Amino acid sequence: MDIRKLQRVIVDGLEDLKAQNIVVFNTEHLSPLFERVIVASGTSNRQTKSLAASVRDAVRAAGAPPPRTEGEANGEWIIVDCGAAVVHVMQPAIRDYYHLEELWGDKPVKMKIASAAPHLVKAAAPARAPVVAARRDSASSSARPVAKRAAAAKHAAPAKHAAPAKHAAPAKRVAPAKRAAPPKRATAGRAAPVKHIVRTVGVKKRAAATSARAGARPSSKRAPAKR
């Protein structure tokens, strides 16, 4: 496989999983074993392992022999040997410590890399004159009905003050209702109270006994005096 095509396949595999700071160096004049050294960064062990697997799958899909990998157990620095190109997937702290750019970075290769920061272009300032004119027109149109309402309010006769309401007379106090007399108890069907009975049986017997002893005396009635 052509080295240019191989380096393009490797960079595409790294960009698929959002690798950071991808750089490609030409090492033909430094080592006869490989022609390209590619360095990329991953934020975690999981991402570095995923980036190495993505490069391996992309190279296989392009028809090249399957690459060999080292360092997947740790995940801090993984090397993917693709034959003519060697890929170093490293975490930022490990990359800053070893700084492979000083060792292999004599001849960087220029490539279109999507992960590079795009050039920002300042947008032209929009014209403000039409906006100001439109604001003035809207302000004048909105002020017209307000001025008409103010003029109509001046000509209108002032409203008369309503007479104060008279104080209502205090309500008379209602005399409390008299208590109703308790209902009399019904006497129907009840017997009249029993009066004390004078015992006269013994008195009559005594009077009869005394009269029998003394004998009956004729009653002497005086004749009425003649007039």
C-alpha positions in Angstrom: 0.0 0.0 0.0 1.2 3.5 -0.8 2.5 5.4 2.2 0.3 8.4 1.6 -2.8 6.3 1.4 -1.7 4.4 4.6 -1.2 7.6 6.6 -4.6 8.9 5.4 -6.3 5.7 6.6 -4.6 5.9 10.0 -5.5 9.6 10.5 -9.1 8.9 9.5 -9.3 6.1 12.0 -8.0 8.5 14.8 -10.4 11.2 13.8 -13.4 8.9 14.0 -13.0 8.7 17.8 -12.0 12.4 18.2 -8.3 12.0 18.9 -6.5 15.2 20.0 -3.3 16.8 18.6 -2.7 14.5 15.7 0.7 15.0 14.0 2.5 13.1 11.3 6.3 13.1 10.8 8.4 11.8 7.9 11.2 9.5 9.2 12.6 8.1 6.0 16.0 9.8 6.6 16.1 8.7 10.3 15.3 5.0 10.2 15.0 2.3 7.4 12.3 0.4 9.4 9.4 2.8 8.9 8.6 5.9 6.9 6.0 7.7 9.1 5.5 8.3 12.8 2.1 9.4 13.8 1.4 10.7 17.4 -2.1 11.4 18.9 -3.5 11.9 22.4 -6.4 10.4 24.3 -8.0 11.8 27.4 -8.3 8.4 29.3 -7.2 4.8 29.2 -10.6 3.9 27.7 -10.2 6.4 24.8 -6.6 5.4 24.0 -7.6 1.7 23.8 -10.5 2.7 21.5 -8.3 4.8 19.3 -5.8 1.9 18.9 -8.6 -0.5 18.0 -10.0 2.1 15.5 -6.7 2.4 13.7 -6.3 -1.4 13.6 -9.7 -1.9 12.1 -9.3 0.9 9.5 -6.0 -0.6 8.3 -7.5 -4.0 8.0 -10.5 -2.6 6.1 -8.1 -0.9 3.6 -6.5 -4.2 2.7 -3.2 -3.9 4.6 -1.8 -6.7 6.8 -3.1 -6.6 10.4 -1.0 -4.3 12.6 0.6 -5.3 15.9 -0.1 -3.4 19.1 1.7 -3.0 22.4 0.7 -1.3 25.7 -3.0 -2.0 25.6 -2.9 -3.5 29.1 -1.9 -0.2 30.6 -3.6 2.2 28.2 -1.3 5.2 28.9 0.9 4.6 25.8 -0.2 2.3 23.0 2.0 1.6 20.0 0.3 0.4 16.8 2.8 -1.0 14.3 1.3 -0.7 10.8 4.6 -1.7 8.9 5.6 1.5 7.1 3.9 3.7 9.7 4.0 3.5 13.5 1.3 5.1 15.5 1.8 6.3 19.1 -1.5 6.8 21.1 -0.6 8.5 24.4 -2.2 10.3 27.2 -1.4 14.1 27.6 0.9 13.7 30.7 2.9 10.8 29.1 3.2 12.7 25.8 4.5 15.8 27.6 7.0 13.8 29.5 8.6 11.8 26.6 8.0 14.5 24.0 8.4 12.3 20.9 8.2 15.4 18.7 11.9 16.3 19.5 13.0 12.8 18.5 11.0 12.3 15.2 9.8 15.8 14.4 12.4 17.0 11.9 10.1 16.8 8.9 6.4 17.2 9.7 4.0 16.1 7.0 1.2 18.6 6.1 -2.2 17.0 6.1 -5.8 18.1 6.4 -6.7 17.1 9.9 -10.3 17.8 11.1 -9.3 17.9 14.7 -7.1 21.0 14.2 -8.6 24.3 15.4 -10.4 26.0 12.4 -9.5 29.6 11.5 -12.1 32.0 12.9 -13.4 34.7 10.6 -14.9 37.8 12.0 -18.4 38.5 10.8 -19.0 41.9 9.2 -21.0 44.3 11.3 -24.6 44.7 9.9 -25.7 48.1 8.7 -27.6 50.0 11.4 -29.1 52.8 9.4 -32.2 50.9 8.2 -32.8 49.5 11.7 -32.7 53.0 13.2 -35.0 54.4 10.6 -37.5 51.5 11.2 -37.3 52.2 15.0 -38.1 55.9 14.4 -41.1 55.1 12.1 -42.4 52.6 14.7 -41.9 55.1 17.5 -43.7 57.9 15.6 -46.6 55.6 14.6 -47.0 54.4 18.2 -46.9 58.0 19.5 -49.7 59.2 17.3 -52.6 57.4 19.0 -51.2 58.3 22.4 -51.2 62.1 21.4 -54.8 61.8 20.1 -55.9 60.2 23.4 -54.2 62.9 25.4 -56.0 65.7 23.4 -59.3 64.0 23.7 -58.8 63.7 27.5 -58.1 67.5 27.8 -61.4 68.5 26.0 -63.5 66.1 27.9 -65.5 67.6 30.8 -64.2 66.7 34.2 -66.3 64.1 35.9 -68.4 65.4 38.9 -67.5 64.2 42.3 -70.0 61.8 43.6 -71.8 63.0 46.8 -70.6 61.1 49.9 -73.0 58.5 51.0 -75.0 59.3 54.1 -74.3 57.4 57.2 -76.9 54.8 57.8 -78.9 55.0 61.1 -77.8 52.5 63.6 -80.1 49.5 63.8 -82.4 49.4 66.9 -81.7 46.8 69.4 -84.3 44.1 69.5 -85.7 43.4 73.0 -84.9 39.9 74.1 -87.9 37.5 73.9 -89.5 36.6 77.1 -89.2 33.2 78.3 -92.3 31.1 77.8 -94.0 29.8 80.9 -93.5 26.1 81.3 -96.5 24.1 80.2 -98.8 22.9 83.0 -98.8 19.3 83.7 -101.8 17.5 82.5 -104.2 16.4 85.3 -106.4 14.2 83.2 -106.6 10.7 84.4 -105.1 11.5 87.8 -107.1 11.1 91.0 -107.8 14.2 93.2 -105.6 14.4 96.3 -107.1 12.5 99.2 -108.1 14.7 102.0 -107.6 13.7 105.7 -110.7 11.7 106.8 -111.8 12.5 110.3 -112.4 9.3 112.3 -116.0 9.6 113.7 -116.9 6.0 114.3 -115.7 5.9 117.9 -117.3 9.2 118.7 -120.8 8.0 117.6 -120.5 4.9 119.7 -119.6 6.8 122.8 -122.5 9.2 122.3 -124.9 6.3 122.1 -123.6 4.7 125.2 -123.9 7.9 127.3 -127.5 8.5 126.1 -128.5 5.0 127.0 -127.3 5.4 130.6 -128.9 8.7 131.3 -132.1 7.8 129.6 -133.8 9.7 127.0 -134.9 13.1 128.1 -137.6 14.8 126.1 -136.5 17.9 124.6 -138.3 20.9 126.1 -138.8 23.4 123.5 -140.1 26.7 124.4 -143.1 27.9 122.6 -142.5 31.0 120.7 -143.7 34.1 122.6 -146.8 35.6 121.2 -146.6 39.1 120.1 
